[in-house]
Amino acid sequence: MFDLLASGVANEWLQTNKVLPAKYDPVPIVSTWQGLPLLNPPLAADLPLQKAIDQYLIGLKAMGLNPLQQGIWLQTDSVSLVNQQAGVPLPAASLTKSATTLAALKTWGFAKRFDTKIAKLPGSKIQGDTLVGDLVIEGAGDPLFVWEDAQALAYTLNKMGIKQISGNLQIVGNFAMNYQRDPQKAGELLKQGLSGATLAQSLTAAQLKDVNVIQSQTKKLAKELVGLGNFQVKIAGAVLVTADPPQNAEVIIQHRSLPLPDIIREMNIYSNNEIAQMLADSVGGHEQVMETAANAAEFTLGEIQLINGSGLGMQNQITPHAVSQIFRAIHRLARPKNLTVADLFPASGTDSKGSMLDRKMPIGTTVKTGTLNEVSALTGALPTRDRGLVWFTIINRGTQIPQLRQQQDRLLQTLQTNWGQPASPWGIARHNLAPPYLGDPGRNEIIVSKPN
């Protein structure tokens, strides 16, 4: 066990599975140096760490920022390293998506899928290539049903001999498409997608505004599926939203969502607010997210204050300590499934799109970013040779977002230089490097091949 120099106050852990007791009493700032707050000093023998943190805070002060408004927490699995405002809830932007991630995994497990049912009304028959009657879509909260999935569904219906629907498109339950949660608008998008139409730029601008769009990274379509848009199902009627499924509706296709870990990983790589909110709503809302995350990561509810599941808004606040505890809890939860946090969050050297665009963190660092107009935040795990996995959270208050990101990346680079680059990433390598297959017709299970 390392001894901490902290003006007589030390955080020691007796178990590596419990970083802090349930009631956390953060150690205050104890003195100042050159007009800057002196952190609870790190390991007595780790003067390079203290120098790196001091220089980091000096850089922030040179930008006109108040170091007292910057939250920093660093720890290994057995000892704390840096505590700067780590017990104070701070606006953390999309770092709170880590809480949504943990709540979703604790609620449903890693095997969870959201099954959308496609059904026909009793007595509806296929005459020629037409299903006479309505087509019913019963959603179950799939947050990543997108354009490609609609067109793959058209392919499956065509394969069953259905190219036209004489009646209406009924939308029932929790159905969203292209991150659009309004069932009427989602139904209109589905109707358009089934028709084989391409996604117009004007529609993209209107429907996907302020959403980091997850685009299909592959065209790995089935051999018979030559390309999107080649399969069409024309719907003659209107889009109707109904509260309850029609009685005795016959399910003809079950559309399986991507596995929950794939959905979560895409949400975190692109920091997608709509997916995060849909997941949070499905587990019971932001209050349930707070309670589940606090219990699972073993910190007090006073360390997290949420108003939604996405992190949008300065009212979403969490302590740097709690964020790192959440990240560690997710990692512990993933390990028995032969997964790691890198299977659920972006990793430097593996991901270069979305929230990782233009970031220059050490290779193998697994992170969650967070950005608002006045906030730049970063949490994650830094693999090192001498300290193993170092769990960190940095929450900066300031408007110079590009400069703050550069400073964060530079600090992590300095820390890994001091502690050495590991020969292996200490168990946080991603297991599945293939991007998710959006629009996979193989996720459409035909229940009734020839509806009568």
Secondary structure, DSSP 8 states (H G I E B T S, - for coil): ---B-STT---B-SBTTBSS-SS-------EEETTEEE-S--BTT-HHHHHHHHHHHHHHHHTT--GGG-EEEEE-SSBEEEEESTTS-EE-GGGGHHHHHHHHHHHH-TT---EEEEEE-TT-EEETTEEES-EEEEEE--TT--HHHHHHHHHHHHHTT--EESS-EEEEEE--BTTB--HHHHHHHHHHHHTT----HHHHHHHSTT------------TT--STTS---EE-S-EEEESS--TT-EEEEEEE---HHHHHHHHHHHT-HHHHHHHHHHHT-HHHHHHHHHHHHT--GGGEE-SSSS--STT-EE-HHHHHHHHHHHHHHHGGGT--GGGTS-BTTT--SGGGTT----TT-EEEEEEETTEEEEEEEEEETTTEEEEEEEEEESS-HHHHHHHHHHHHHHHHHHH---SS-TT---S--S---TT-GGGEEES-SS--
